[in-house]
Amino acid sequence: MKAIIVTDQAAGTAGMQLTQRPEPQAAINDVVVQIHASGFTGDELTWPSTWTDRLGRDRTPVIPGQELAGVVSALGYGTTGLSIGQRVFGITDSHRSGTLAEFVAIEARNLAPLPGDVDYTVGASVAMPGLTAWQGLFDHARIQTGQSLLVHGAAGAVGSMVTQLAREAGAYVIGTGRAAHRQAARDYGAQEFIDLENDVLEDIGAVDVVFDVFGGDITKRSASLIRPRGTLVTIAGPTDARPTEGLTIDFVVVPERAQLTAIIERGRDGRLRTNIGNVATLDDAVATFNGTRRVHGKTIIRVRS
């Protein structure tokens, strides 16, 4: 099969190359998926889990990519809940081979059915950002109707999902980002917008929840804005930022079929808009990831037309 591999962690995306690799085999409780569309998270080549298995052993060369949509082509022993020929979408285990390839072996529990009227590019684009937003808001922050939420990067791949899901849940949403992203954040549902380059973040006053995607100084400044018993949720890695009388949660997204199903149903009926910035083919993926043009939104690789 065609696949993109990386052999040098230090090289980043510049070390990507398109080559031929053996097709994967389905282990116990696995399925093999013929991939139609794949997503790639920009910093995943910096994650230790990208380069090792669960025992810490090196597994280079690696196939990157965690998001996928495609068709089940084989079942492993003991696999239940999915069938050959079924359309599916979801995310892989980062300790295993990824989705920038024509096929991937993946645990069945990491996938959910993809309705026949939803394009593969949509399935691949909402899997990781949608799950991240859902789990951060509902599993960790436990957002409630009437609460105020500060969303950093509100026009980005994750932030736009957070904004839309929070508005549906009845929260008051304040988005942040660059000035050029103001209208996009508003279009996704942000009721206020803070330009982090020109506005003063602290002018927004106190909020109940902060959803952080940036880390660093922004995270620390945001912690001071949280009301007593409020929550700072971050996906930017461990932090010592703490609200004075609140909670900080640093989390990593996990696969969850029921949540994937709820997310894709919202996409079908128009409650959740995707944020696709660019679509490229597998043959053009290496050049796309190393391009100089700044792309806002998710880059999706269409493996099959």
Secondary structure, DSSP 4 states (H G I P E B T S, - for coil): -EEEEE--GGGGGGGEEEEE-PPP---TTEEEEEEEEEE--TTGGG-HHHHB-TTS-B--SB----EEEEEEEEE-TT--S--TT-EEEEE--TTS--SSBSEEEEEGGGEEE--TTS-HHHHHHHHHHHHHHHIIIIIIS---TT-EEEETTTTSHHHHHHHHHHHHTT-EEEEEE-GGGHHHHHHHT-SEEEETTTS-GGGG--EEEEEESS-HHHHHHHHTTEEEEEEEEESS-------TTSEEEE------HHHHHHHHHHHHTTSS---EEEEEETTTHHHHHT-SS---SEEEEES--
